[in-house]
């Protein structure tokens, strides 16, 4: 098991991931802000769904989800169809135009990562990918599983700033 100092350094390094995420957000096309990109990504990954499920996966309020859904629907990237099981509800589905937009987003992200990590070896990129997947698995899917935080220990403090 790692020592406390290693966990403290890991916390500092993870706080720096925000820089990477902001850089990735900057490359999004102006017509597709982060929330819209997230909607497209989740529909691609999880398939057709109701807006309530999408709100759970996004981990945001239903009103925020509704704004994102309206934005992508107005651009023809998704369609909203009546739910056969409950005519009051709608099923959200990615359209071919939405898939094309998602492909564009993927290309932009891939190009950015390839540029920023150009001095990394294939093995280093593979190891980072493997470890990030493992880290996420260790935390579970926080968007669909409530996990309580461990009780705070007043004798230790992990700074989150770099």
N, C-alpha and C positions, 0 to 999 in steps of 0.2 A: 504494500500500500504506500502511496506517495506521502511525503511529509507535508506538514501544514504550509511551509513556505512555497512548496510547489503549487498547492491549491491557490494560495494568494497570488502567485505570479500568473497562474491560469486565469483567474478572475480578472486581473489587469489586462491580459491579452484579449480575453473575450470582449471586454468593454471596447476594444479597438475595432471589433467587427462592424460597429456602427459606421465607421469611415468607409469600409468596403461597401456596405449596403447603400450609403448615400451616393457613392460613386456609381454604383449600378443603377440607382434611381435616376441619375443625371442623364443616362444614355437612353432612357425611355423616350419614345416619340411624344411630341407635345399633345397629341390627341389620345394618348394612352397613359394616364398617370398610374402610380403604383397600385392603387385600389382596383383599377380596371384590369391591370395585368394580373393581379392576384385572383380576380374572378375568373378570368380566362384559364389561368393555370389550374385552379381547383376544379373547374368543370372538365378540363382535359384529364386530370389525374383521377377524379372520382366519378366522372360520368354525370348524366342528367340528375338533377335534384331540385327540391323545393328551396325557396329562398330562406326558409328557417334553417335548413341544414347548412346552406352556404354561410349564413351568419355565424353559426357555430364554428365552422371551419375557419372563417376569417377571424373569429374571436372579437367581433365588433357588434355594436348595437344594430338592431334591425333597421333603424332609420338610415344608418350609414350604409348598410348593405343595400338597401333599396336605392339610394343615390348611385352607388356603383353599378347596380344592375340596370338602372335607367340609362346611365351613360353608355354602357356597352350595348344595350338593346337599341338605342337610338342610332348607333353606328352600324347596326346589322351584324354585330359579332356574336350575339346570342339571340335565341328566340324564346319567347314565353308562351307555352302551350297549356291549355286547360289540363289539370290533373284528372285522369279518368276515375280515380278513386275519390276525389273530392273536387267538384267543379268550381268551388270557391278558390282553390289554390292553383298555382301555376307551376309547371315544370320548366326549369331552365335548361337549355340545350345549346351547346356550342354550334355555330353555323360554319360552313366552309370558309366564309370570309373571316370569321373569328379564328379558325385554325390557321389561316394565312397570317393573321396578325400575330398569333402566338409563335408561329415559325419565325417571323421577323424579330420578335422579342428575344427568342432563343438565340438567333444568329448574333444579335447585338451583344447579348450577355457573353456568349462564347467568344466573340471577337475581343471583348474587353478583357476577359480572363486570360486569353491567349497572349494578349499584349502585355498585361501587367505581370504575368508569370512566365514570360519568355525566357528568363534566365534560370527557371526551375527545370529539373530533369523530369522525364515522364514518371519515374519512380516516386519522386517527391510529390508530384501532383496526385498520383494514385494513392500515396500514403495519406495525404491531407484529406482526400475524398473519403477514404476508408475510415479515418479517425473522426471526421465530422459526422459521418453516418452512425458510427458507434456512439458518439456523444449524444446525438439526437435520440438514439434508441435507449440510452441510459436514462434520459429524462422522460421518455414516453412521448406520446403525442399530446402536448399540453393543450391543444385546441379541442380535444374531445375527451380528455381524461382529467378530472380534477385531481390534483396532487397537492397535498398540504406541505407547506414548507416545514423543515425541521425547526424545533424550537431554537431560538437565538441563545447563543452562549455568550454571556456578558464578558467573559475573559478573552475572547478572541474577536477580532474584527477584520473582515476582508475588504480592503479598499477596492473600489470598482473603477477608479480613475487611473489613467496612465500618465 
